[in-house]
Amino acid sequence: MITFSIATYEVMAFAGKSQPVRVYLTDDSNRYRGYIDFIEDYSGAQNFIVYPNGIINAFMPLDKLHPMLDLLRNEKPVYFSVNEQYNWAALKTGSEPTGEEETS
């Protein structure tokens, strides 16, 4: 399994009706690690690609874009994980206590 903490991200929305919205991910050592393509007509047939150089391209349905951006904006730490054995990729938070309120 590949897991890294996300330090920064960038969002790019391509022109064109069926183009994905792409979120680029950088880890804590400022190393570019890959991107997530949010696709309108996502079939779920392919969840991710791990290239030989370690760059990851993951795919998610477009309707998950706003919750994922909310997670990136408001939570810390946020991790990206890929499990090649079970064929899944996920954006997730670290452990947080239940009932925790956000602080100002």
N, C-alpha and C positions, 0 to 999 in steps of 0.2 A: 504494500500500500504506500502511496505517495501522499504526504501531507505537509503543507507549509502554511505559515502565518502570512496573511496579506497585510502589507504595510501601506501600499498605495494602489489606486486603480484609476483607469481612464475609461470614459464611455464614448463610443463612436457610433453614430447612427448614419448608415449609408443611404444615399439617395436611391430611389427605386422602390417599387411596390413590394417585391418579395425579397428585399435585402435584409440581412439580420442586423440586430443591434448588437454590437460587440463590446464586451467589457474586458479590458486588458488588466492583467494582474502582476504586481511586483511584490517580492518577498521582503523580509526584514533587512536583508543585506543589499537591498536596492537592485536585486537581480530580476530581470524580466522572466516570468515563469510560464506565461501563456495567456489564453483568453477563453471567455465563454461567449458563444454565439447564441443569442436569444432569437428563435426562429418562429415565425407565425404559424407555418404549417408543419410543425415538428411532429414526426411520426414515432419517435422514440426508438427507431431502428438502430441508431448509433448514439451512444452516450458520450464518448470521448475518443480522442486519438492521442497517444503519447509518442512523440517523434523521437528518433534516435538521439537527438541533442538534448532531450529532457523537456522540451517545450510541450505543453498540454493544450489541446483544443477540445473544449467541452461544449456540449449542445444542450440547451434547455428550451422549453416552450416560452414564447414571448409573454404569455400572461404571468410568468414568474419574474419578469424583469423588475417591476416596481417593488415587490417584497424583497428581492435580493439587493436592490439599491438602498432600500431602507435599512437593511441589515448592515451593509457596508458603511453607511453614513453614521449609524447610531450605536453600533456595538463594537466592543473591543475586548478581547481579541477576536478576530474572524479568521477562520482557516479554510483552505481549499483542500479537499481530499479526493483521491482517485483510488478505487479498489479494482485492480485488473482481474483478480480472481473471481469476484462476484459481479463485475461489469457495472459499477456505479461510480458516479462523480457527485460531489456535494459541496456546497458552501455552508459552513456551520460556525456557530459561536463556540467559545470556550465554556467551561462549566460556570453557571451562575446560580446563586442561591435563590430558591423560590421566594416569591413575595418581595423581591428586591425592587425598590422604586428607583427610577432614574434620578440622578442628582443634577443640580444646576451647576 
